[in-house]
Amino acid sequence: VEIFSDGTLGEPKIIGEPITSKFHEGSSSYDAMTNTLYFNRTGYYEDELSVDEEGITNIEIFTSRYDEDQDKWLEIKTFPYNNADYSIAQPSVSADGKQLFFASDMPGGIGGTDLYVCNWNGSSWSTPENLGRPINTERNEKNPYVDKDGVLYFASKGHVGLGGLDIYFAEPDLIGYKDPVNMGYPINTRRDDFSFCFADDSKTTFYFSSNREGGIV
């Protein structure tokens, strides 16, 4: 969707194949350094949904690079740490393209869903690293977003907040991150507030999702 100079939005357009399929595509993050889109899709294999032992279809990360010369998205690639037994969701790539954050319920975490990061070593992504405390709690952390200064924004049900999911930010320090700070009202309410991101590098406009009253549904 195009953002006009006055902040209004144009009409949404479907990205199309090969990114759009007959299954669900969701959260995405664009790496402008390499023209690569990281996005979620329900896991499937040979045109059939893949399921775990409990019959659940989990979420996986896929990538596609936009070729400006050919004016098209290239072949879809699978993120190397996808697993049919758990979800890897809501990717967010750093501004320099060297870190990829996501939420996952993979075994060994602190809570239901934790936040993880992979580091780019020049040719591949490192093994996912749990961000640990004070970011993750015994409940759910999700929807990570990292700005150009390395500040991490995310939604949580585990930190003290105003409602269900609240949005927090945590500044980086020498060993990880400082204690998360609740962004407060009117960004957070007694309802669920999540999926925060800035519209541009100036940090003057941002977007987030909420199920508060006043929405269309």
Disulfide bonds with the S-S distance in Angstrom:
none
